[in-house]
């Protein structure tokens, strides 16, 4: 179920991108190995926890060998909508929010991970909390 959900979310983003936007090269400040399945062009959502706090399951996206903790970004107010569902242990509420929210979330995530955007790139404290 989760794999299908991730593919469907990615496919929706790809289909809604105009040809001129597809041609634009997206880069990230995050060190992503060249053979990674998770460059900035493929940011799958998932549920994760850490070894230090295995019971605290929350929503993140894979970027290279890291996970971007969306609950941290939500708590910091980086989304233009109520993103409290990123602190939940399932993707259910996020998926129920619909396409407008999905598109806004993906645009915010890509902007924050962009090499040109200083918000996350230049904030070492935020990086330490959000990039796991």
DSSP file (Angstrom, degrees, kcal/mol; ACC not computed):
  #  RESIDUE AA STRUCTURE BP1 BP2  ACC     N-H-->O    O-->H-N    N-H-->O    O-->H-N    TCO  KAPPA ALPHA  PHI   PSI    X-CA   Y-CA   Z-CA
    1    1 A X     >        0   0    0      0, 0.0     4,-2.3     0, 0.0     5,-0.2   0.000 360.0 360.0 360.0 -46.8    0.0    0.0    0.0
    2    2 A X  H  >  +     0   0    0      1,-0.2     4,-2.6     2,-0.2     5,-0.2   0.919 360.0  52.5 -63.7 -43.4    2.7    2.5    0.9
    3    3 A X  H  > S+     0   0    0      1,-0.2     4,-2.3     2,-0.2    -1,-0.2   0.918 111.2  47.2 -59.6 -42.7    4.7    1.8   -2.2
    4    4 A X  H  > S+     0   0    0      1,-0.2     4,-2.9     2,-0.2    -1,-0.2   0.919 110.8  52.3 -62.7 -42.8    1.7    2.4   -4.4
    5    5 A X  H  X S+     0   0    0     -4,-2.3     4,-2.3     1,-0.2    -2,-0.2   0.905 109.8  48.4 -61.2 -42.5    0.9    5.6   -2.5
    6    6 A X  H  X S+     0   0    0     -4,-2.6     4,-2.4     2,-0.2    -1,-0.2   0.918 112.9  47.7 -64.8 -43.3    4.4    6.9   -3.0
    7    7 A X  H  X S+     0   0    0     -4,-2.3     4,-3.0    -5,-0.2    -2,-0.2   0.912 111.6  50.3 -64.4 -41.7    4.3    6.2   -6.7
    8    8 A X  H  X S+     0   0    0     -4,-2.9     4,-2.1     2,-0.2    -1,-0.2   0.903 111.1  48.7 -63.9 -40.7    0.9    7.8   -7.1
    9    9 A X  H  X S+     0   0    0     -4,-2.3     4,-1.7    -5,-0.2    -2,-0.2   0.925 114.7  45.1 -64.2 -44.6    2.1   10.9   -5.3
   10   10 A X  H  X S+     0   0    0     -4,-2.4     4,-2.5     1,-0.2    -2,-0.2   0.915 111.4  52.7 -65.7 -42.9    5.2   11.1   -7.5
   11   11 A X  H  X S+     0   0    0     -4,-3.0     4,-2.7     1,-0.2     5,-0.2   0.894 106.6  53.4 -61.5 -40.5    3.3   10.4  -10.7
   12   12 A X  H  X S+     0   0    0     -4,-2.1     4,-1.5     1,-0.2    -1,-0.2   0.917 110.6  46.9 -60.4 -43.9    0.8   13.3   -9.9
   13   13 A X  H  < S+     0   0    0     -4,-1.7     4,-0.5     1,-0.2    -2,-0.2   0.922 113.2  48.4 -64.1 -44.6    3.7   15.7   -9.5
   14   14 A X  H >< S+     0   0    0     -4,-2.5     3,-1.0     1,-0.2    -2,-0.2   0.911 111.1  49.6 -64.2 -42.9    5.4   14.6  -12.7
   15   15 A X  H 3< S+     0   0    0     -4,-2.7    -1,-0.2     1,-0.2    -2,-0.2   0.800 109.0  52.7 -68.0 -28.3    2.2   14.8  -14.7
   16   16 A X  T 3< S+     0   0    0     -4,-1.5     2,-0.5    -5,-0.2    -1,-0.2   0.504  87.2  99.5 -87.6  -1.8    1.4   18.3  -13.5
   17   17 A X  S <  S-     0   0    0     -3,-1.0     2,-0.1    -4,-0.5     5,-0.0  -0.717  72.9-130.0 -87.8 129.0    4.8   19.7  -14.4
   18   18 A X    >>  -     0   0    0     -2,-0.5     4,-2.0     1,-0.1     3,-0.6  -0.363  24.7-109.1 -72.6 156.8    4.9   21.6  -17.7
   19   19 A X  H 3> S+     0   0    0      1,-0.2     4,-1.6     2,-0.2    -1,-0.1   0.856 118.5  55.1 -55.5 -37.7    7.7   20.7  -20.2
   20   20 A X  H 3> S+     0   0    0      1,-0.2     4,-0.6     2,-0.2    -1,-0.2   0.864 109.2  47.1 -67.0 -33.7    9.5   24.0  -19.5
   21   21 A X  H X4 S+     0   0    0     -3,-0.6     3,-0.6     1,-0.2    -1,-0.2   0.845 106.7  57.8 -74.4 -33.2    9.7   23.2  -15.8
   22   22 A X  H 3< S+     0   0    0     -4,-2.0    -2,-0.2     1,-0.2    -1,-0.2   0.868 101.8  56.4 -62.5 -35.6   10.9   19.7  -16.5
   23   23 A X  H 3< S+     0   0    0     -4,-1.6    -1,-0.2    -5,-0.2     2,-0.2   0.756  85.3  98.7 -70.1 -24.1   13.8   21.0  -18.4
   24   24 A X  S << S-     0   0    0     -4,-0.6     2,-0.6    -3,-0.6    -3,-0.0  -0.460  77.7-127.9 -67.0 130.9   15.0   23.1  -15.4
   25   25 A X        -     0   0    0     -2,-0.2     2,-0.4     1,-0.0    -1,-0.1  -0.709  20.3-152.5 -83.2 122.2   17.7   21.4  -13.5
   26   26 A X        -     0   0    0     -2,-0.6     2,-0.3    88,-0.0    14,-0.2  -0.807  15.8-176.8 -95.4 134.2   16.9   21.1   -9.8
   27   27 A X        -     0   0    0     -2,-0.4    88,-1.9    13,-0.1    89,-0.3  -0.925   9.4-154.2-128.6 156.0   19.8   21.0   -7.3
   28   28 A X  B     -A  114   0A   0     -2,-0.3    86,-0.2    86,-0.3     4,-0.2  -0.909  23.4-135.1-127.0 154.4   20.0   20.6   -3.6
   29   29 A X  S    S+     0   0    0     84,-1.2     2,-0.2    -2,-0.3    85,-0.1   0.640  81.0 100.5 -78.6 -15.2   22.5   21.7   -0.9
   30   30 A X  S    S-     0   0    0     83,-0.5     2,-1.0     1,-0.1    -2,-0.2  -0.507  86.6-113.7 -72.7 136.8   22.1   18.2    0.6
   31   31 A X        -     0   0    0     -2,-0.2     2,-0.5    32,-0.1    34,-0.5  -0.619  42.9-179.9 -73.8 104.8   24.9   15.8   -0.3
   32   32 A X        -     0   0    0     -2,-1.0    32,-0.1    -4,-0.2    -4,-0.1  -0.940  28.7-120.9-111.6 120.8   23.1   13.2   -2.4
   33   33 A X    >   -     0   0    0     -2,-0.5     3,-2.0     1,-0.1     5,-0.1  -0.267  23.0-120.4 -57.3 146.0   25.1   10.3   -3.8
   34   34 A X  T 3  S+     0   0    0      1,-0.3    -1,-0.1     3,-0.0     5,-0.1   0.763 113.3  49.5 -62.5 -25.4   25.0   10.1   -7.6
   35   35 A X  T 3  S+     0   0    0      3,-0.0    -1,-0.3     2,-0.0    -2,-0.1   0.248  84.9 130.5 -96.7  13.3   23.5    6.6   -7.5
   36   36 A X    <   -     0   0    0     -3,-2.0     3,-0.3     1,-0.1    29,-0.1  -0.359  55.0-148.0 -69.7 143.8   20.8    7.6   -4.9
   37   37 A X  S    S+     0   0    0      1,-0.2     2,-0.2    27,-0.1    -1,-0.1   0.517  92.1  61.2 -80.7  -6.9   17.2    6.6   -5.6
   38   38 A X        +     0   0    0     -5,-0.1    26,-3.4     5,-0.1    -1,-0.2  -0.491  63.3 149.6-127.3  63.2   16.2    9.8   -3.7
   39   39 A X    >   -     0   0    0     -3,-0.3     3,-1.9    -2,-0.2   -12,-0.1  -0.227  69.6 -86.0 -76.6-179.4   17.5   13.0   -5.4
   40   40 A X  T 3  S+     0   0    0      1,-0.3     3,-0.2   -14,-0.2   -13,-0.1   0.740 129.6  62.1 -62.7 -21.6   15.5   16.2   -5.2
   41   41 A X  T 3  S+     0   0    0      1,-0.2     2,-0.3   -15,-0.1    -1,-0.3   0.614 108.4  43.0 -78.7 -11.8   13.5   15.1   -8.2
   42   42 A X    <   +     0   0    0     -3,-1.9     2,-0.7    20,-0.1    -1,-0.2  -0.798  65.7 163.5-137.8  91.5   12.2   12.0   -6.2
   43   43 A X        -     0   0    0     -2,-0.3     2,-0.2    -3,-0.2    20,-0.1  -0.787  19.7-164.3-113.1  86.0   11.2   12.8   -2.7
   44   44 A X        -     0   0    0     -2,-0.7    18,-1.7    18,-0.2     2,-0.2  -0.478  14.3-130.3 -75.8 139.5    9.0   10.0   -1.4
   45   45 A X  E     +B   61   0B   0     16,-0.2     2,-0.3    -2,-0.2    16,-0.2  -0.554  39.6 150.6 -80.1 150.5    6.9   10.5    1.8
   46   46 A X  E     -B   60   0B   0     14,-2.1    14,-2.6    -2,-0.2     2,-0.4  -0.973  44.9 -99.0-165.6 174.7    7.1    7.9    4.5
   47   47 A X  E     +B   59   0B   0     -2,-0.3     2,-0.3    12,-0.2    12,-0.2  -0.883  45.6 166.8-104.6 136.4    6.9    7.3    8.3
   48   48 A X  E     -B   58   0B   0     10,-2.5    10,-2.1    -2,-0.4     2,-0.3  -0.936  18.9-172.3-143.1 165.5   10.1    7.1   10.3
   49   49 A X        -     0   0    0     -2,-0.3     2,-0.3     8,-0.2     5,-0.2  -0.921  25.3-116.5-146.5 171.2   11.4    7.1   13.8
   50   50 A X        -     0   0    0      3,-0.7     3,-0.4    -2,-0.3     6,-0.2  -0.707  22.9-115.8-109.1 162.6   14.9    7.3   15.3
   51   51 A X  S >  S+     0   0    0     -2,-0.3     3,-0.6     1,-0.2    -1,-0.1   0.867 117.6  54.6 -61.0 -36.2   16.8    4.7   17.4
   52   52 A X  T 3  S+     0   0    0      1,-0.3    -1,-0.2     2,-0.1     2,-0.1   0.781 126.4  19.0 -70.0 -26.8   16.8    7.3   20.2
   53   53 A X  T >   +     0   0    0     -3,-0.4     3,-1.5     3,-0.1    -3,-0.7  -0.504  69.3 165.0-143.4  67.5   13.0    7.6   20.1
   54   54 A X  T <  S+     0   0    0     -3,-0.6    -1,-0.1     1,-0.3    -3,-0.1   0.707  75.4  58.0 -65.4 -20.1   11.5    4.6   18.3
   55   55 A X  T 3  S+     0   0    0      1,-0.2     2,-1.7     2,-0.0    -1,-0.3   0.681  84.9  85.6 -81.9 -17.3    7.9    5.3   19.6
   56   56 A X    <   +     0   0    0     -3,-1.5     2,-0.3    -6,-0.2    -6,-0.2  -0.582  62.8 177.5 -88.0  78.4    7.9    8.9   18.0
   57   57 A X        +     0   0    0     -2,-1.7     2,-0.3    -8,-0.1    -8,-0.2  -0.647   9.5 154.4 -84.6 137.9    6.8    8.0   14.5
   58   58 A X  E     -B   48   0B   0    -10,-2.1   -10,-2.5    -2,-0.3     2,-0.3  -0.925  43.1 -78.9-155.3 174.6    6.2   10.9   12.1
   59   59 A X  E     +B   47   0B   0     27,-2.2    11,-1.5    -2,-0.3    12,-0.8  -0.628  50.4 153.8 -89.1 137.6    6.2   11.9    8.5
   60   60 A X  E     -BC  46  69B   0    -14,-2.6   -14,-2.1    -2,-0.3     2,-0.4  -0.921  33.7-127.7-146.3 173.6    9.4   12.6    6.5
   61   61 A X  E     -BC  45  68B   0      7,-1.6     7,-3.2    -2,-0.3     2,-0.3  -0.982  25.9-119.8-125.6 143.4   10.7   12.5    3.0
   62   62 A X  E     + C   0  67B   0    -18,-1.7     2,-0.3    -2,-0.4     5,-0.2  -0.622  30.5 175.1 -79.5 137.4   13.9   10.7    1.9
   63   63 A X  E >   - C   0  66B   0      3,-2.2     3,-2.1    -2,-0.3     2,-0.2  -0.896  64.6 -49.2-141.6 110.5   16.6   12.9    0.3
   64   64 A X  T 3  S-     0   0    0    -26,-3.4   -32,-0.1    -2,-0.3   -27,-0.1  -0.466 121.5 -23.5  61.2-128.0   19.8   11.0   -0.5
   65   65 A X  T 3  S+     0   0    0    -34,-0.5    -1,-0.3    -2,-0.2     2,-0.2   0.226 127.4  78.7 -96.6  12.4   20.7    9.0    2.5
   66   66 A X  E <   -C   63   0B   0     -3,-2.1    -3,-2.2     2,-0.0     2,-0.4  -0.648  70.0-132.1-116.0 170.3   18.8   11.2    4.9
   67   67 A X  E     -C   62   0B   0     -5,-0.2    65,-3.1    -2,-0.2     2,-0.7  -0.996  15.1-141.6-122.0 130.9   15.2   11.8    6.0
   68   68 A X  E     -CD  61 131B   0     -7,-3.2    -7,-1.6    -2,-0.4     2,-0.9  -0.845  20.3-136.7 -90.4 115.8   13.8   15.4    6.2
   69   69 A X  E >>  -C   60   0B   0     61,-3.4     4,-1.3    -2,-0.7     3,-0.6  -0.628  17.8-170.2 -77.9 105.0   11.6   15.5    9.3
   70   70 A X  H 3> S+     0   0    0    -11,-1.5     4,-2.3    -2,-0.9    -1,-0.2   0.737  81.4  65.7 -71.6 -22.1    8.5   17.3    8.1
   71   71 A X  H 3> S+     0   0    0    -12,-0.8     4,-2.2    15,-0.4    -1,-0.2   0.856 101.0  50.7 -67.3 -32.9    7.2   17.6   11.7
   72   72 A X  H <> S+     0   0    0     -3,-0.6     4,-1.6     2,-0.2    -2,-0.2   0.935 111.3  46.9 -67.1 -46.6   10.2   19.9   12.5
   73   73 A X  H  <>S+     0   0    0     -4,-1.3     5,-2.4     1,-0.2     4,-0.3   0.879 112.7  50.5 -63.3 -37.4    9.4   22.1    9.5
   74   74 A X  H ><5S+     0   0    0     -4,-2.3     3,-1.4     1,-0.2    -1,-0.2   0.921 108.6  51.0 -65.6 -44.0    5.7   22.2   10.4
   75   75 A X  H 3<5S+     0   0    0     -4,-2.2    -1,-0.2     1,-0.3    -2,-0.2   0.809 108.5  53.1 -63.5 -29.3    6.5   23.2   14.0
   76   76 A X  T 3<5S-     0   0    0     -4,-1.6    -1,-0.3    -5,-0.1    -2,-0.2   0.500 116.9-115.3 -83.9  -5.4    8.7   26.0   12.7
   77   77 A X  T < 5 +     0   0    0     -3,-1.4    -3,-0.2    -4,-0.3    -2,-0.1   0.779  68.9 139.8  80.7  27.7    5.9   27.3   10.5
   78   78 A X      < +     0   0    0     -5,-2.4     2,-0.3     2,-0.0    -4,-0.2   0.594  52.1  76.8 -82.1 -10.1    7.4   26.7    7.1
   79   79 A X  S    S-     0   0    0     -6,-0.3     4,-0.1    -5,-0.2    26,-0.1  -0.745  74.9-138.6-100.6 151.0    4.2   25.5    5.5
   80   80 A X  S    S+     0   0    0     -2,-0.3     2,-0.3    24,-0.1    -1,-0.1   0.288  86.8  49.6 -89.3  10.2    1.4   27.8    4.4
   81   81 A X  S    S-     0   0    0     20,-0.1     2,-0.9    23,-0.0    -2,-0.2  -0.864 108.6 -73.4-138.0 168.8   -1.3   25.4    5.8
   82   82 A X        +     0   0    0     -2,-0.3     3,-0.3     1,-0.2    -2,-0.1  -0.583  51.1 174.6 -68.5 106.8   -1.9   23.6    9.0
   83   83 A X    >   +     0   0    0     -2,-0.9     3,-2.0     1,-0.2     4,-0.2   0.025  36.3 121.7-106.0  25.0    0.7   20.9    8.7
   84   84 A X  G >   +     0   0    0      1,-0.3     3,-1.9     2,-0.2    -1,-0.2   0.739  61.1  75.2 -62.0 -21.7    0.2   19.3   12.2
   85   85 A X  G >  S+     0   0    0     -3,-0.3     3,-1.4     1,-0.3    -1,-0.3   0.669  77.3  75.7 -65.9 -14.1   -0.5   16.0   10.5
   86   86 A X  G <  S+     0   0    0     -3,-2.0   -27,-2.2     1,-0.3   -15,-0.4   0.624  90.0  57.8 -71.1 -10.6    3.2   15.6    9.8
   87   87 A X  G <  S+     0   0    0     -3,-1.9    -1,-0.3   -29,-0.2    -2,-0.2   0.444  88.0 102.0 -92.6  -2.4    3.6   14.8   13.5
   88   88 A X  S <  S-     0   0    0     -3,-1.4   -29,-0.1     2,-0.2   -17,-0.1  -0.448  79.7-123.2 -83.1 156.6    1.2   11.8   13.1
   89   89 A X  S    S+     0   0    0     -2,-0.1     2,-0.3   -31,-0.1   -31,-0.2   0.340  91.5  44.6 -83.3   7.9    2.3    8.2   12.9
   90   90 A X  S    S-     0   0    0     -5,-0.2     4,-0.2   -33,-0.1     3,-0.2  -0.921  76.3-126.6-140.4 167.6    0.6    7.6    9.6
   91   91 A X  S  > S+     0   0    0     -2,-0.3     4,-2.9     1,-0.2     5,-0.3   0.387  81.4 104.3 -90.8   1.5    0.1    9.4    6.2
   92   92 A X  H  > S+     0   0    0      1,-0.2     4,-2.3     2,-0.2     5,-0.2   0.900  80.0  42.9 -55.2 -51.5   -3.7    9.1    6.5
   93   93 A X  H  > S+     0   0    0     -3,-0.2     4,-1.0     1,-0.2    -1,-0.2   0.889 115.2  50.4 -65.7 -38.8   -4.5   12.7    7.4
   94   94 A X  H >4 S+     0   0    0     -4,-0.2     3,-0.7    -9,-0.2     4,-0.5   0.934 112.1  46.9 -63.6 -45.7   -2.0   14.1    4.9
   95   95 A X  H >< S+     0   0    0     -4,-2.9     3,-0.9     1,-0.2    -2,-0.2   0.866 109.7  54.4 -64.5 -35.5   -3.4   11.9    2.1
   96   96 A X  H 3< S+     0   0    0     -4,-2.3    -1,-0.2    -5,-0.3    -2,-0.2   0.711  92.0  74.8 -70.1 -19.4   -7.0   13.0    3.1
   97   97 A X  T << S-     0   0    0     -4,-1.0     4,-0.4    -3,-0.7    -1,-0.2   0.762  98.3-138.3 -67.7 -25.0   -5.9   16.7    2.8
   98   98 A X    <>  -     0   0    0     -3,-0.9     4,-2.3    -4,-0.5     3,-0.4  -0.126  27.0 -52.1  94.3 172.8   -6.0   16.4   -1.0
   99   99 A X  H  > S+     0   0    0      1,-0.2     4,-3.0     2,-0.2     5,-0.3   0.813 125.2  57.6 -60.0 -39.2   -4.1   17.5   -4.0
  100  100 A X  H  > S+     0   0    0      1,-0.2     4,-2.0     2,-0.2    -1,-0.2   0.928 112.5  42.0 -60.5 -43.8   -3.9   21.2   -3.2
  101  101 A X  H  > S+     0   0    0     -3,-0.4     4,-2.8    -4,-0.4    -2,-0.2   0.903 113.5  52.5 -69.0 -41.8   -2.2   20.4    0.1
  102  102 A X  H  X S+     0   0    0     -4,-2.3     4,-2.7     1,-0.2     5,-0.2   0.934 111.7  46.4 -59.0 -46.0    0.0   17.8   -1.5
  103  103 A X  H  X S+     0   0    0     -4,-3.0     4,-2.3     1,-0.2    -1,-0.2   0.905 113.4  48.5 -64.4 -41.7    1.2   20.2   -4.2
  104  104 A X  H  X S+     0   0    0     -4,-2.0     4,-2.1    -5,-0.3    -1,-0.2   0.900 112.4  49.4 -65.0 -40.4    1.8   23.0   -1.6
  105  105 A X  H  X S+     0   0    0     -4,-2.8     4,-2.8     2,-0.2    -2,-0.2   0.947 112.0  47.0 -63.5 -48.8    3.8   20.6    0.6
  106  106 A X  H  X S+     0   0    0     -4,-2.7     4,-2.7     1,-0.2     5,-0.2   0.900 111.7  51.1 -62.7 -40.5    5.9   19.3   -2.2
  107  107 A X  H  X S+     0   0    0     -4,-2.3     4,-2.3    -5,-0.2    -1,-0.2   0.914 112.5  46.4 -62.8 -42.4    6.6   22.9   -3.5
  108  108 A X  H  X S+     0   0    0     -4,-2.1     4,-2.7     2,-0.2    -2,-0.2   0.927 113.1  49.1 -65.3 -45.1    7.7   24.0    0.0
  109  109 A X  H  X S+     0   0    0     -4,-2.8     4,-1.9     2,-0.2    -2,-0.2   0.936 113.3  46.2 -60.9 -47.9    9.9   20.9    0.6
  110  110 A X  H  X S+     0   0    0     -4,-2.7     4,-0.9     1,-0.2    -1,-0.2   0.896 112.8  50.6 -63.3 -39.9   11.6   21.3   -2.8
  111  111 A X  H >< S+     0   0    0     -4,-2.3     3,-0.7    -5,-0.2     6,-0.3   0.942 111.3  47.7 -62.7 -46.5   12.1   25.0   -2.2
  112  112 A X  H 3< S+     0   0    0     -4,-2.7     8,-0.4     1,-0.2     9,-0.3   0.814 115.1  45.7 -66.3 -29.9   13.6   24.4    1.3
  113  113 A X  H 3< S+     0   0    0     -4,-1.9   -84,-1.2    -5,-0.2   -83,-0.5   0.559  89.2 116.1 -87.6  -8.8   15.9   21.7   -0.1
  114  114 A X  B X< S-A   28   0A   0     -4,-0.9     3,-0.8    -3,-0.7   -86,-0.3  -0.268  71.1-130.8 -63.8 144.4   17.0   23.8   -3.1
  115  115 A X  T 3  S+     0   0    0    -88,-1.9   -87,-0.1     1,-0.2    -1,-0.1   0.757 108.6  53.4 -64.1 -24.7   20.6   24.9   -3.4
  116  116 A X  T 3  S+     0   0    0    -89,-0.3     2,-0.6    -5,-0.1    -1,-0.2   0.632  90.4  86.4 -86.2 -14.9   19.4   28.5   -4.0
  117  117 A X    <>  -     0   0    0     -3,-0.8     4,-0.9    -6,-0.3     3,-0.3  -0.784  55.9-167.8 -95.7 118.6   17.2   28.7   -0.9
  118  118 A X  H  >  +     0   0    0     -2,-0.6     4,-2.7     1,-0.2     5,-0.3   0.675  66.0  90.1 -78.4 -16.9   19.0   29.9    2.3
  119  119 A X  H  4 S+     0   0    0      1,-0.2    -1,-0.2     2,-0.2     7,-0.1   0.895 110.1   9.9 -51.1 -54.8   16.3   29.1    4.8
  120  120 A X  H >4 S+     0   0    0     -8,-0.4     3,-0.8    -3,-0.3     7,-0.3   0.820 126.2  62.4 -91.3 -38.4   17.4   25.5    5.6
  121  121 A X  H 3< S+     0   0    0     -4,-0.9    -2,-0.2    -9,-0.3    -3,-0.2   0.873 113.0  34.5 -55.7 -41.7   20.7   25.6    3.7
  122  122 A X  T 3< S+     0   0    0     -4,-2.7     2,-0.8     1,-0.1    -1,-0.2   0.406  99.4  85.1 -99.0   1.6   22.2   28.3    6.0
  123  123 A X    <>  +     0   0    0     -3,-0.8     4,-2.5    -5,-0.3     5,-0.2  -0.807  50.3 179.1-108.2  91.8   20.5   27.4    9.3
  124  124 A X  H  > S+     0   0    0     -2,-0.8     4,-2.6     1,-0.2    -1,-0.2   0.860  81.4  54.3 -62.0 -38.3   22.8   24.7   10.8
  125  125 A X  H  > S+     0   0    0      2,-0.2     4,-1.4     1,-0.2    -1,-0.2   0.936 110.6  45.4 -62.0 -46.2   20.5   24.4   13.9
  126  126 A X  H  > S+     0   0    0      1,-0.2     4,-2.8     2,-0.2     5,-0.3   0.904 112.2  52.2 -64.5 -41.0   17.5   23.7   11.7
  127  127 A X  H  X S+     0   0    0     -4,-2.5     4,-2.8    -7,-0.3    -2,-0.2   0.924 106.9  53.2 -58.5 -44.8   19.5   21.2    9.6
  128  128 A X  H  < S+     0   0    0     -4,-2.6    -1,-0.2     1,-0.2    -2,-0.2   0.813 117.2  37.7 -62.9 -30.3   20.6   19.4   12.8
  129  129 A X  H  < S+     0   0    0     -4,-1.4    -1,-0.2    -3,-0.2    -2,-0.2   0.812 125.0  36.3 -88.2 -32.8   17.0   19.0   13.9
  130  130 A X  H  < S+     0   0    0     -4,-2.8   -61,-3.4    -5,-0.2     2,-0.8   0.765 104.1  66.5 -97.9 -27.9   15.3   18.4   10.5
  131  131 A X  B  <   D   68   0B   0     -4,-2.8   -63,-0.2    -5,-0.3    -1,-0.1  -0.847 360.0 360.0-100.9 107.8   17.8   16.3    8.5
  132  132 A X              0   0    0    -65,-3.1    -1,-0.1    -2,-0.8   -64,-0.1   0.384 360.0 360.0-101.8 360.0   18.1   12.9   10.2
